[in-house]
Amino acid sequence: MEKIVVIASNNAHKVSEIAEALDFPGWRFRTLREVGIVSDPEEDADTFEGNARIKARAAREASGGRAVLADDSGLAVDALDGAPGVRSARYAGDPCDDAANNAKLLSELAGVPDEKRTARFVCTLVFIDEDGSETVACGAVEGRIGHEGRGEHGFGYDPLFLPDVFGGERTLAEALPEEKNAVSHRGNALRALRARIEGAA
């Protein structure tokens, strides 16, 4: 039996990563746009989980009670006291894009030595099933911020982020998509979510 899961996003990168990780039989993932939903709630929580819940609950209500999956993720840089954090997507102001956010981050870290450029990508997922039950899963990947953008893959801060798991030699944007998914914060959160869903079945 087919189960439509609405992803509270219109980001094609996220959709493909989610669909690959949660390939349960019969599950079909659709973006908000694909199911004709306009849902853009104010993300005013001060945690990733809080913002993911806001998005998931708004999408569930707008979809008439379908299963929904929302994520909130971002970059936390130690030298910036955890910034950009929950403001990662809008770090350079509103409206902005990846290039503006990356430029602001590099500007904020100007003069900060490598050993103090430690950071982590964090992702929190909230899945609300058709019965209204909520499942939360988190994932992270540790690394540091480089001094310039490198790589053609990925999006967001990927060109600046040098994950420890790559020995600090390659950015996430220099990794092939399957390599990134194997180590990324969203990939780690999706694996945790899959285990929780399977455990509850």
Secondary structure as UniProt FT lines:
FT   STRAND          3..7
FT   HELIX           12..21
FT   TURN            25..26
FT   STRAND          27..31
FT   HELIX           33..35
FT   HELIX           48..62
FT   TURN            63..64
FT   STRAND          67..77
FT   HELIX           78..80
FT   TURN            81..82
FT   HELIX           85..90
FT   TURN            91..92
FT   HELIX           98..108
FT   TURN            109..111
FT   HELIX           114..116
FT   STRAND          118..128
FT   TURN            130..131
FT   STRAND          134..145
FT   TURN            156..157
FT   HELIX           158..160
FT   STRAND          161..163
FT   HELIX           164..166
FT   TURN            167..168
FT   HELIX           172..174
FT   HELIX           177..183
FT   HELIX           185..200
//
